[in-house]
Amino acid sequence: MIGDKKMVSSFLIQMEESRNPENAAAMKKYMKNLFPFLGIKASERKKLSKTFIQELCAIKDFESYVLNLWELPEREYQYVAVDFLVKKKKLLDESHVDLIESLILTKSWWDTVDPIASHLVGAIFSKSPALVQRRGTDWVNSENIWLQRSMILFQLKYKEKTDKELLFSIIERTKHIEEFFIQKAIGWALREYSKTNPADVGRFIESQSLSNLARKEGLKHIEKVIL
């Protein structure tokens, strides 16, 4: 359990009382039967967790709460943990990178990894660029697709602040990986950056031997601009 504090108990009771077996079955099926669900849709979850997240934001040592939410079986609790960290992302720094890495590596799937990468890793690496080389290199060179995907996507919201040489270098180092989630991430990162810099992205795509998936995704916005 996450603990015996009043705010935690109250929140868990509210979540349990909102359980919807029919929704839960559909949500579990959509997520390839990897996780059990309470069956609480996103809009309702955010309403139920609003007060809890506000109270959690006032706690200095919040990491244990996040980790305990992560250990709870139903997937909605991991979503609440991510929602909380996204709300608090301006206060995250390099001291939290171990926590973030553990969340990427535990109960890994795109629904948690993607917001962690684009919001949390992106925020921390923006504040501490040296971490990109020190920790990010290990992630790219790892054999874990979720750490690799996180490195491909962490600049997703940087727009004109994107380090294009870094982005292109990471893609060059991962383009050979025959894994859907890597190839999809490459295409997504290129497509998003093409909204800011279509010319360089177009030239990069044409210069590389990318998978059909990555190429198609990467060119989507560029083709719309040309048309």
Phi, psi and chi 1 to 4 in degrees:
 res  aa     phi    psi   chi1   chi2   chi3   chi4
   1 MET       -  161.4  -72.1  -67.1  -69.0      -
   2 ILE   -79.2  -16.9 -166.9  170.3      -      -
   3 GLY   142.9 -179.4      -      -      -      -
   4 ASP  -117.2   14.4   57.8   -0.8      -      -
   5 LYS   -68.1  149.2  -69.1 -171.2  176.8 -179.1
   6 LYS   -58.1  -42.9 -175.6  176.8 -179.9  180.0
   7 MET   -65.1  -35.1   71.3  168.3 -171.1      -
   8 VAL   -69.7  -47.4  174.4      -      -      -
   9 SER   -59.7  -43.6  -61.5      -      -      -
  10 SER   -62.1  -42.9  175.5      -      -      -
  11 PHE   -65.5  -45.6  171.5   61.7      -      -
  12 LEU   -63.4  -36.7  -66.1 -178.8      -      -
  13 ILE   -64.9  -43.8  -70.5  170.2      -      -
  14 GLN   -61.8  -42.2  -71.5 -178.6   67.5      -
  15 MET   -65.1  -44.5  -67.8  -71.8  -79.7      -
  16 GLU   -64.3  -39.5 -177.1   60.0   36.3      -
  17 GLU   -67.9  -19.2  -71.6  177.2  -15.3      -
  18 SER   -95.4    7.4  -61.0      -      -      -
  19 ARG   -57.1  137.0 -176.3 -175.2  -71.7  -87.3
  20 ASN  -133.8   98.1 -176.9  -44.1      -      -
  21 PRO   -56.8  -37.7  -25.8   36.1      -      -
  22 GLU   -64.7  -47.9 -175.0  176.9  -11.0      -
  23 ASN   -61.9  -40.5  -73.9  -13.6      -      -
  24 ALA   -60.1  -41.9      -      -      -      -
  25 ALA   -64.2  -42.1      -      -      -      -
  26 ALA   -68.2  -40.4      -      -      -      -
  27 MET   -67.5  -40.1  -66.3  162.2   83.0      -
  28 LYS   -63.3  -42.2 -177.6  178.9  179.6 -178.7
  29 LYS   -63.6  -42.5 -177.2  177.8  179.7 -179.1
  30 TYR   -61.1  -34.3  179.1   70.1      -      -
  31 MET   -93.7   31.9  -74.4  -63.8  167.0      -
  32 LYS    58.9   27.3  -51.8  -65.1 -175.5 -176.9
  33 ASN    59.7   27.9  -63.6  -48.6      -      -
  34 LEU   -82.6  -27.9  -69.3  171.8      -      -
  35 PHE  -138.1  146.0  -47.1  103.1      -      -
  36 PRO   -77.7  153.3   28.4  -34.2      -      -
  37 PHE  -128.7  153.9  -78.2   81.7      -      -
  38 LEU   -78.1  -27.6  -68.8  166.3      -      -
  39 GLY    93.3   26.4      -      -      -      -
  40 ILE   -99.0  119.4  -57.7  172.6      -      -
  41 LYS   -71.3  161.6  -66.0 -176.0  177.1 -179.5
  42 ALA   -56.9  -45.2      -      -      -      -
  43 SER   -63.0  -41.8   57.2      -      -      -
  44 GLU   -70.2  -40.2 -175.2 -179.5    2.0      -
  45 ARG   -58.0  -43.3 -178.0 -169.2   79.1 -121.8
  46 LYS   -66.8  -34.3  -70.5  178.8  179.9  179.2
  47 LYS   -67.8  -44.5  -72.0  179.5 -177.6  177.9
  48 LEU   -65.8  -33.6  -70.5  170.9      -      -
  49 SER   -94.4   -3.6   63.0      -      -      -
  50 LYS   -57.1  -51.7 -177.4  177.1 -180.0 -179.6
  51 THR   -66.5  -42.1  -61.4      -      -      -
  52 PHE   -58.9  -45.1  174.9   68.4      -      -
  53 ILE   -65.5  -39.9  -72.8  176.1      -      -
  54 GLN   -61.4  -42.2  -72.3  174.5  -18.5      -
  55 GLU   -68.8  -37.2  -67.8  175.0  -26.9      -
  56 LEU   -67.5  -31.9 -160.9   53.4      -      -
  57 CYS   -64.0  -22.5  -79.1      -      -      -
  58 ALA   -84.7   -6.3      -      -      -      -
  59 ILE   -93.7  126.5  -63.0  174.5      -      -
  60 LYS   -69.2  -49.5 -175.9  177.1 -179.7 -179.7
  61 ASP   -94.6   80.6  -61.4  -39.1      -      -
  62 PHE   -94.2   -9.8   59.5   84.2      -      -
  63 GLU   -59.9  -39.4  -69.4 -167.1   22.5      -
  64 SER   -64.4  -34.6   62.3      -      -      -
  65 TYR   -65.9  -42.7  -71.4   87.2      -      -
  66 VAL   -62.1  -47.1  170.0      -      -      -
  67 LEU   -64.3  -36.8  -69.1  172.1      -      -
  68 ASN   -70.5  -36.9  -76.7  -36.8      -      -
  69 LEU   -60.3  -39.9  -78.0  169.6      -      -
  70 TRP   -64.7  -29.2 -142.8  -99.9      -      -
  71 GLU   -80.9  -19.0  -70.0  175.7   -1.1      -
  72 LEU   -65.8  143.3  -67.8  171.7      -      -
  73 PRO   -67.4  -41.1   21.1  -32.2      -      -
  74 GLU   -73.5  138.7  -69.3   84.7    3.9      -
  75 ARG   -63.8  -29.0 -167.6   60.5  165.6  167.2
  76 GLU   -58.0  -29.6  -73.3   90.1  -16.8      -
  77 TYR   -70.0  -33.8  -67.4  117.1      -      -
  78 GLN   -67.3  -36.8  -74.4   89.9   66.9      -
  79 TYR   -63.4  -40.2  -64.4  158.5      -      -
  80 VAL   -63.7  -40.9  171.0      -      -      -
  81 ALA   -60.9  -43.3      -      -      -      -
  82 VAL   -66.5  -43.5  172.5      -      -      -
  83 ASP   -55.9  -43.7  -71.0  -16.0      -      -
  84 PHE   -62.7  -47.9  161.3   68.9      -      -
  85 LEU   -66.0  -35.9  -71.0  170.2      -      -
  86 VAL   -63.9  -41.0  169.7      -      -      -
  87 LYS   -63.4  -32.0 -174.1  175.2  179.7   64.2
  88 LYS   -98.3    7.3 -158.6  177.1 -179.9   68.8
  89 LYS   -61.1  -28.0   69.8  178.5 -178.9  179.5
  90 LYS   -66.4  -20.0  -69.7 -176.6  178.9  179.4
  91 LEU   -98.3   -4.1  -61.2  178.8      -      -
  92 LEU   -78.1  147.6  -61.5 -179.8      -      -
  93 ASP  -145.1 -169.6   56.1   36.6      -      -
  94 GLU   -64.2  -18.2   61.8 -179.5  -62.4      -
  95 SER   -69.0  -14.7   69.5      -      -      -
  96 HIS   -99.9    2.8  -60.4  107.0      -      -
  97 VAL   -66.6  -32.7   72.9      -      -      -
  98 ASP   -65.4  -40.3  -71.9  -22.9      -      -
  99 LEU   -60.6  -47.7  169.4   65.8      -      -
 100 ILE   -62.1  -41.9  -61.0  -54.3      -      -
 101 GLU   -62.0  -41.4 -179.3  175.9  -51.5      -
 102 SER   -64.1  -34.3   73.4      -      -      -
 103 LEU   -70.9  -35.5  -59.2 -175.7      -      -
 104 ILE   -64.5  -37.9  -66.5  171.3      -      -
 105 LEU   -85.9  -11.3  -68.9  172.2      -      -
 106 THR  -113.7  132.4  -50.8      -      -      -
 107 LYS    52.1   47.1  -61.7 -174.2  178.0 -178.9
 108 SER   -74.5  128.6  -50.9      -      -      -
 109 TRP  -164.5  164.7 -159.2 -118.9      -      -
 110 TRP   -60.8  -29.0   61.8  -94.2      -      -
 111 ASP   -67.6  -25.1   56.6  -27.6      -      -
 112 THR  -104.0  -38.1   53.7      -      -      -
 113 VAL   -62.6  -40.7  170.0      -      -      -
 114 ASP   -63.8  -48.6  -69.3   -1.7      -      -
 115 PRO   -67.4  -31.8   19.4  -31.1      -      -
 116 ILE   -63.1  -45.2  -71.5  171.9      -      -
 117 ALA   -65.3  -53.1      -      -      -      -
 118 SER   -74.7  -31.0   60.4      -      -      -
 119 HIS   -97.2  -53.0  -73.1  -77.4      -      -
 120 LEU   -85.0  -52.4  -50.3 -177.9      -      -
 121 VAL   -61.2  -42.4  178.0      -      -      -
 122 GLY   -57.6  -43.5      -      -      -      -
 123 ALA   -67.6  -44.9      -      -      -      -
 124 ILE   -67.1  -45.4  -66.9  172.4      -      -
 125 PHE   -66.6  -30.3  -78.2    3.7      -      -
 126 SER   -65.4  -38.3  177.6      -      -      -
 127 LYS   -76.2  -32.8  -68.5  178.2 -175.4  178.2
 128 SER  -128.1   76.8  -55.3      -      -      -
 129 PRO   -57.7  -28.5  -23.8   34.4      -      -
 130 ALA   -62.5  -25.4      -      -      -      -
 131 LEU   -66.7  -28.3  -89.3 -179.9      -      -
 132 VAL   -59.7  -42.4  178.1      -      -      -
 133 GLN   -77.1  -44.4  179.7   64.4   33.2      -
 134 ARG   -71.3  -46.9 -166.6  163.7   70.6 -115.9
 135 ARG  -100.5  -39.6 -175.8   63.3   68.7   94.2
 136 GLY   -62.8  -36.2      -      -      -      -
 137 THR   -61.0  -41.0  -61.6      -      -      -
 138 ASP   -63.6  -38.4  -69.9  -19.7      -      -
 139 TRP   -65.3  -45.5  -71.0    5.6      -      -
 140 VAL   -62.7  -39.8  173.0      -      -      -
 141 ASN   -82.2   -7.5  -67.7  -25.4      -      -
 142 SER   -70.8  169.0   74.7      -      -      -
 143 GLU  -100.6   13.9  -65.5 -175.8   -3.4      -
 144 ASN   -93.7  117.9 -175.4  -81.0      -      -
 145 ILE   -66.4  -25.1   64.2  166.6      -      -
 146 TRP   -78.4  -34.7  -57.8  109.2      -      -
 147 LEU   -67.5  -40.9  -69.3  176.1      -      -
 148 GLN   -64.9  -44.4  -67.3  167.0  -31.7      -
 149 ARG   -60.6  -39.1 -177.0  173.7  168.3   98.9
 150 SER   -61.6  -38.3  -64.8      -      -      -
 151 MET   -70.2  -35.2  -73.8  -55.5  -64.0      -
 152 ILE   -66.3  -35.2  -64.2  166.8      -      -
 153 LEU   -99.6   -7.6  -64.3  178.6      -      -
 154 PHE   -65.1  -21.9   86.0   86.7      -      -
 155 GLN   -94.3   12.9  -64.2 -169.4   87.5      -
 156 LEU   -54.5  -33.4 -155.5   61.5      -      -
 157 LYS  -105.1   11.2  -61.7 -176.9 -178.1  -61.3
 158 TYR   -76.5  -26.4  -79.7   23.2      -      -
 159 LYS    53.5 -120.5  -63.2 -178.1  179.9 -179.7
 160 GLU   -69.6  -11.4   67.8  -80.5   -7.3      -
 161 LYS   -88.6    0.1  -65.9 -178.0 -179.9  178.5
 162 THR   -60.8  133.0  -61.6      -      -      -
 163 ASP   -84.4   96.1 -177.4  -24.7      -      -
 164 LYS   -66.1  -35.8   67.3  178.4 -178.9 -178.0
 165 GLU   -62.8  -39.7  -74.7   76.5   18.1      -
 166 LEU   -66.8  -46.9  174.9   61.4      -      -
 167 LEU   -57.7  -49.1  173.6   62.6      -      -
 168 PHE   -65.1  -36.4  -66.0  162.3      -      -
 169 SER   -64.5  -43.0  173.4      -      -      -
 170 ILE   -63.1  -40.9  -68.8  171.1      -      -
 171 ILE   -65.1  -41.3  -68.5  172.0      -      -
 172 GLU   -61.1  -32.4  -72.9  175.5  -18.4      -
 173 ARG   -83.9  -11.7  -76.2 -178.1  -81.1  167.8
 174 THR  -120.7   -6.8   54.5      -      -      -
 175 LYS   -63.6  -21.9   66.4 -178.8 -178.3 -179.5
 176 HIS   -80.2  -11.3   67.2  -76.6      -      -
 177 ILE   -75.4  117.8  -59.5  172.1      -      -
 178 GLU   -86.1   72.9  -64.1  179.7   -0.1      -
 179 GLU  -141.6  126.7  163.3   58.2   54.4      -
 180 PHE   -52.0  -47.0  171.3   82.3      -      -
 181 PHE   -68.4  -24.3  -71.8  108.1      -      -
 182 ILE   -77.3  -48.1  -64.8  -62.1      -      -
 183 GLN   -64.5  -39.1  -63.2  -55.9  -38.4      -
 184 LYS   -64.3  -39.8 -171.6   73.7  171.7 -179.5
 185 ALA   -65.5  -40.4      -      -      -      -
 186 ILE   -59.9  -48.4  -71.3  172.0      -      -
 187 GLY   -62.2  -40.9      -      -      -      -
 188 TRP   -64.4  -46.0 -175.5   13.0      -      -
 189 ALA   -62.3  -43.0      -      -      -      -
 190 LEU   -66.4  -42.7  -70.2  170.8      -      -
 191 ARG   -61.6  -43.3 -176.4  176.9   76.6 -115.7
 192 GLU   -66.5  -43.6 -165.1   63.4   24.2      -
 193 TYR   -70.2  -26.7 -175.4   45.2      -      -
 194 SER   -65.1  -19.8   75.1      -      -      -
 195 LYS   -68.9  -23.6  -63.4  174.8 -176.3  177.8
 196 THR   -99.4  -39.0  -61.1      -      -      -
 197 ASN  -138.7   70.5 -171.1   -9.0      -      -
 198 PRO   -63.9  -34.0   22.4  -33.2      -      -
 199 ALA   -64.4  -49.4      -      -      -      -
 200 ASP   -68.8  -37.4  -77.9  -14.6      -      -
 201 VAL   -65.3  -42.5  170.9      -      -      -
 202 GLY   -60.7  -44.5      -      -      -      -
 203 ARG   -64.4  -40.1  -78.2 -168.5  -70.3  -91.2
 204 PHE   -63.4  -46.1  175.3   75.8      -      -
 205 ILE   -60.9  -41.8  -69.6  174.0      -      -
 206 GLU   -68.9  -22.6  -67.0  -54.4  -41.4      -
 207 SER   -89.7   -6.7   72.3      -      -      -
 208 GLN  -114.8  152.6  -61.9  -66.3  -47.6      -
 209 SER   -92.3   81.5  -62.2      -      -      -
 210 LEU   -93.7  158.0  -61.1  178.5      -      -
 211 SER   -64.7  159.0   69.8      -      -      -
 212 ASN   -59.1  -38.6  -69.7  -24.7      -      -
 213 LEU   -63.8  -50.8  173.5   59.0      -      -
 214 ALA   -62.5  -42.6      -      -      -      -
 215 ARG   -64.1  -47.3 -179.6 -177.6  177.0   86.0
 216 LYS   -61.2  -46.0 -179.4  179.9  178.4 -179.5
 217 GLU   -64.7  -43.2  -70.1  -69.3  -37.8      -
 218 GLY   -65.1  -28.9      -      -      -      -
 219 LEU   -91.5   -6.1  -73.4  172.3      -      -
 220 LYS   -54.3  -51.2  -83.5 -176.0  177.8  178.5
 221 HIS   -73.3  -36.5 -176.5   72.1      -      -
 222 ILE   -62.7  -41.7  -65.4  174.2      -      -
 223 GLU   -65.5  -35.4  -70.6  175.9  -14.2      -
 224 LYS   -66.4  -39.1  -72.2  180.0 -178.9  179.4
 225 VAL   -64.4  -44.0  170.6      -      -      -
 226 ILE   -64.9  -42.4  -67.9  172.9      -      -
 227 LEU   -70.2      -  -67.6  174.6      -      -
